[in-house]
Amino acid sequence: MPESDKSYFEGPSQISATLAKKLIIADEDTAVVSGLKKFKWTGKTTGVVVLSLAADNSRIDAGTFGVRGPLAAKELRWAACDIWKGAQRNVYLRFKVPEGERFNFSDGGLCSDYLSMEEIECACEVTEDDGSPTQIEAGDWSEWGAGQFCLRLVASLQKATHRSGVVLKYWVLLYPGSQEEIMEVSELAQNASWPGIRVTEGEMSLLPTGGKAWACPVLPFLLARTPLHQADGFPTSAEMARCIAAIMARSAAADPYPDKTGVLQRWQRFANHPDEFTPRDSNLIWPAAAPEQPESGMVIKLQDLSRENNKW
């Protein structure tokens, strides 16, 4: 990171009580969006961190990454033969990429769970000789060579600047087959770098930014179980920083391909030679948080950790 940007990642080791109250949310659905709006969110694709507090608010029980906002602007139409082996050339898959909140990140990192086609607005159609499309009944897809599919959202640490804070690159990938079929190929399919067909990609900010309010470049939303005035305690800023670091440490890049050809070839290769599979590195490394210690000594700085510019 340029020398002029380092000041962005320096600041007090404590989150102020006023700011902490602004970060409290009651649920992970509508409350996250409402929380983002407090920080002047414009509705663009955004990454967030949500820390779930214990029943008495005294500690953090869990932490997850999430995405809010649109991932693709319009409905997509793809030739089925680019997705499934054996699909007829006049068959097409139409689908809408769900908004970010539809993807769950239950594994604790920046790679979502597989989202099955049953949870996606989609249809298959055949193009007639006169060019007009005819929709294929859901139970008849296989007769035309079409099958099941899943989507997955993979985010990866990309860059950090004074102006934009932490920026993530993201990919939405399509995988031919159900989750069960994909996992039968190899257990490596759980990895963020498991090959998939590129649907769309872009960049998003990690919000809200920490700015000069805290010596960590992102502020977490805090899912509280008990009203603050009734709680016995509250997690330290150091504990929050450690949870965020644990999530970001699992950042990895996706391995996208334009169609099924490269994907299926790589799947077969890794199924037969799993030792050849290597997760793809993200462009940045999130530094490990300091071990638990008195809050007065806790300051985290995100330094220039570009893999391209540093030897490590």
C-alpha positions in Angstrom: 0.0 0.0 0.0 1.4 3.5 -0.7 2.9 5.3 2.2 0.2 7.9 2.1 -2.5 5.3 2.8 -1.1 3.8 5.9 -2.8 6.4 8.1 -6.1 4.9 7.2 -5.3 1.8 9.3 -4.1 3.6 12.4 -6.3 4.8 15.2 -7.5 4.2 18.7 -7.6 0.6 20.0 -11.1 1.0 21.4 -14.5 1.4 19.6 -16.3 4.2 21.3 -19.6 3.4 23.1 -21.5 5.7 20.8 -20.2 3.9 17.7 -20.8 0.5 19.3 -24.5 1.4 19.8 -24.7 2.4 16.1 -23.4 -1.1 15.1 -26.0 -3.1 17.2 -28.5 -5.0 15.1 -31.5 -7.2 16.1 -31.3 -9.7 13.2 -29.3 -10.6 10.1 -32.0 -10.0 7.5 -33.4 -6.5 7.3 -31.3 -5.1 10.2 -28.0 -5.4 8.3 -29.4 -3.2 5.5 -30.8 -0.8 8.0 -27.4 -0.7 9.7 -25.6 0.0 6.5 -27.9 2.9 5.7 -26.8 4.5 9.0 -23.3 4.7 7.3 -24.7 6.2 4.1 -24.7 3.0 2.1 -25.8 3.6 -1.5 -27.1 0.2 -2.2 -24.1 -1.1 -4.2 -22.7 -4.6 -3.7 -21.1 -4.6 -0.3 -19.4 -7.1 2.0 -20.1 -7.0 5.7 -19.0 -8.8 8.9 -21.6 -9.8 11.5 -20.5 -10.9 15.0 -23.2 -12.7 17.0 -23.0 -12.0 20.8 -23.8 -14.4 23.6 -27.1 -14.2 25.4 -25.8 -11.7 27.9 -23.8 -9.8 25.3 -20.6 -10.4 27.2 -18.7 -12.3 24.5 -18.8 -13.2 20.8 -20.3 -16.6 20.0 -19.8 -16.6 16.2 -18.8 -14.4 13.3 -19.8 -14.5 9.7 -19.1 -12.7 6.4 -22.1 -11.6 4.3 -22.9 -9.7 1.1 -25.7 -7.2 0.5 -26.8 -5.7 -2.8 -27.1 -6.8 -6.4 -24.6 -9.1 -8.1 -25.9 -9.0 -11.7 -28.1 -6.4 -13.3 -30.3 -8.5 -15.6 -31.4 -12.0 -16.4 -28.8 -14.2 -18.1 -29.3 -16.6 -21.0 -26.7 -19.3 -21.6 -26.4 -22.1 -24.1 -27.0 -25.4 -22.2 -24.2 -27.0 -24.1 -21.7 -24.6 -22.4 -22.9 -26.0 -19.0 -23.9 -29.6 -19.3 -22.1 -32.4 -21.3 -24.5 -33.8 -23.9 -27.0 -30.9 -23.9 -28.6 -30.1 -27.2 -27.3 -27.0 -28.9 -30.7 -25.3 -29.3 -31.4 -25.4 -25.5 -30.8 -22.5 -23.3 -30.8 -21.8 -19.5 -32.3 -18.5 -18.3 -31.7 -17.5 -14.8 -31.3 -14.5 -12.5 -28.4 -14.2 -10.1 -29.9 -13.8 -6.6 -29.0 -10.7 -4.5 -26.1 -11.0 -2.2 -28.1 -11.8 1.0 -29.3 -15.1 -0.6 -25.8 -16.5 -0.3 -24.9 -18.0 3.1 -21.3 -18.2 4.4 -21.7 -20.9 7.0 -18.2 -22.2 6.8 -16.8 -19.1 8.4 -14.8 -17.7 5.4 -15.4 -15.6 2.3 -16.8 -18.5 0.2 -20.5 -19.1 0.2 -22.4 -22.4 0.5 -23.6 -24.0 -2.7 -26.9 -22.4 -3.7 -29.1 -25.1 -5.4 -31.2 -24.4 -8.5 -34.4 -24.8 -6.5 -33.5 -21.5 -4.8 -32.8 -19.7 -8.0 -35.3 -18.2 -10.5 -34.5 -20.2 -13.6 -36.0 -21.9 -16.7 -34.9 -23.9 -19.6 -36.1 -23.2 -23.2 -35.6 -24.7 -26.6 -35.2 -22.4 -29.7 -37.6 -23.6 -32.4 -36.6 -23.5 -36.1 -38.4 -20.1 -36.5 -36.3 -18.7 -33.7 -39.1 -18.5 -31.1 -38.4 -20.0 -27.6 -40.5 -22.6 -26.0 -40.1 -23.3 -22.3 -39.2 -26.9 -21.3 -41.2 -28.3 -18.4 -39.0 -28.7 -15.3 -39.4 -32.5 -15.3 -38.3 -32.7 -18.9 -34.9 -31.0 -18.7 -33.0 -34.2 -18.8 -34.6 -35.2 -22.2 -32.8 -32.2 -23.7 -29.5 -32.9 -22.0 -29.9 -30.2 -19.3 -29.4 -31.1 -15.6 -29.1 -29.5 -12.2 -26.7 -26.7 -11.3 -25.6 -24.7 -8.3 -24.2 -21.2 -7.8 -21.6 -20.1 -5.4 -20.3 -16.6 -4.4 -16.5 -16.3 -3.7 -15.0 -13.1 -2.4 -11.3 -12.4 -2.0 -9.2 -9.6 -0.5 -8.1 -7.5 -3.4 -6.7 -4.1 -2.3 -6.8 -1.5 0.5 -6.7 2.2 -0.1 -7.2 5.3 2.0 -10.1 6.4 -0.2 -12.0 3.1 -0.5 -10.9 1.1 2.5 -10.8 -2.7 2.0 -11.9 -3.8 -1.5 -12.9 -7.4 -2.3 -13.0 -9.0 -5.6 -16.0 -11.4 -6.1 -17.0 -14.1 -8.5 -20.4 -15.8 -9.0 -19.6 -19.2 -10.3 -21.9 -21.9 -11.8 -21.3 -25.6 -11.2 -23.0 -28.2 -13.4 -24.7 -30.7 -11.1 -26.3 -30.8 -7.6 -24.3 -30.2 -4.5 -24.3 -33.9 -3.8 -23.0 -34.7 -7.3 -20.3 -32.1 -7.0 -19.1 -33.4 -3.7 -19.1 -36.9 -5.0 -16.4 -35.8 -7.5 -14.1 -34.7 -4.6 -14.2 -33.4 -1.1 -11.9 -30.6 -2.5 -15.1 -29.1 -3.9 -15.6 -27.4 -0.6 -12.6 -25.2 -1.3 -13.1 -21.6 -2.6 -10.7 -22.3 -5.5 -12.6 -25.4 -6.8 -13.1 -24.7 -10.5 -16.4 -23.3 -11.7 -18.0 -21.5 -14.7 -17.7 -17.7 -14.4 -21.2 -16.1 -14.3 -20.1 -12.6 -13.3 -17.4 -10.9 -11.3 -16.7 -7.5 -9.8 -15.4 -5.6 -6.8 -17.1 -4.5 -3.6 -16.1 -2.6 -0.6 -16.0 -4.0 2.9 -18.3 -1.8 5.0 -18.7 0.1 7.3 -15.1 1.3 7.1 -13.2 1.7 10.3 -11.6 4.9 9.2 -10.0 6.8 12.1 -12.6 5.5 14.5 -10.8 2.2 15.2 -7.4 0.6 14.4 -9.1 -2.0 12.2 -10.2 -1.2 8.6 -13.8 -2.5 9.0 -16.5 -2.2 11.6 -18.5 -5.3 12.4 -22.3 -5.3 12.9 -23.1 -6.7 16.4 -26.0 -9.1 16.6 -27.1 -8.5 20.2 -29.5 -10.9 22.1 -30.1 -8.6 25.0 -30.8 -4.8 25.2 -27.6 -3.0 26.2 -29.1 -1.6 29.4 -29.9 -5.1 30.5 -26.6 -6.8 29.6 -23.9 -7.7 32.1 -21.0 -7.0 29.8 -19.8 -6.3 26.3 -17.0 -7.8 24.1 -13.7 -5.9 24.0 -12.6 -4.3 20.8 -9.6 -6.7 20.8 -12.0 -9.7 20.8 -13.9 -8.2 17.8 -10.7 -7.6 15.9 -9.6 -11.2 16.5 -12.9 -12.6 15.2 -12.7 -10.4 12.1 -9.1 -11.5 11.4 -10.1 -15.2 11.7 -12.8 -14.7 9.0 -10.5 -12.7 6.7 -7.6 -15.1 7.1 -9.6 -17.6 5.0 -9.7 -15.4 2.0 -8.8 -17.3 -1.3 -9.3 -16.6 -5.0 -11.7 -18.4 -7.2 -10.7 -20.5 -10.3 -13.2 -19.4 -13.0 -13.6 -20.9 -16.5 -15.7 -19.7 -19.5 -17.6 -22.9 -19.9 -17.9 -26.6 -18.8 -14.9 -27.8 -20.8 -12.1 -26.5 -18.6 -14.1 -27.1 -15.4 -14.9 -30.8 -16.1 -11.3 -31.4 -17.1 -9.9 -29.9 -13.9 -12.5 -31.8 -11.8 -11.4 -35.1 -13.3 -7.8 -34.2 -12.9 -8.1 -33.3 -9.2 -10.4 -36.3 -8.5 -7.6 -38.6 -9.8 -4.7 -36.5 -8.4 -5.9 -34.5 -5.3 -2.3 -33.7 -4.4 -2.1 -31.4 -7.5 -4.9 -29.1 -6.2 -3.6 -25.9 -4.7 -5.9 -23.2 -3.4 -5.4 -19.9 -5.2 -4.0 -17.0 -3.1 -5.9 -13.8 -2.6 -4.1 -10.6 -3.5 -3.9 -9.4 0.1 -3.2 -11.0 3.4 -5.1 -9.9 6.4 -2.7 -9.8 9.4 -3.3 -12.0 12.3 -4.8 -10.2 15.3 -2.7 -9.9 18.4 -3.2 -12.5 21.1 -5.6 -11.7 23.9 -4.1 -9.0 26.1 -5.2 -5.9 28.1 -7.2 -3.7 25.8 -4.8 -0.7 26.3 -2.2 -2.5 24.3 -4.3 -3.6 21.3 -3.7 -1.8 18.1 -4.0 -3.5 14.7 -2.5 -2.0 11.5 -3.2 -3.3 8.0 0.0 -2.9 6.2 1.0 -3.3 2.6 0.7 -7.0 2.2 0.3 -7.4 -1.6 1.7 -10.8 -2.5 3.0 -9.3 -5.7 5.2 -6.7 -3.9 6.2 -8.6 -0.8 8.3 -11.7 -0.2 6.8 -13.8 2.6 
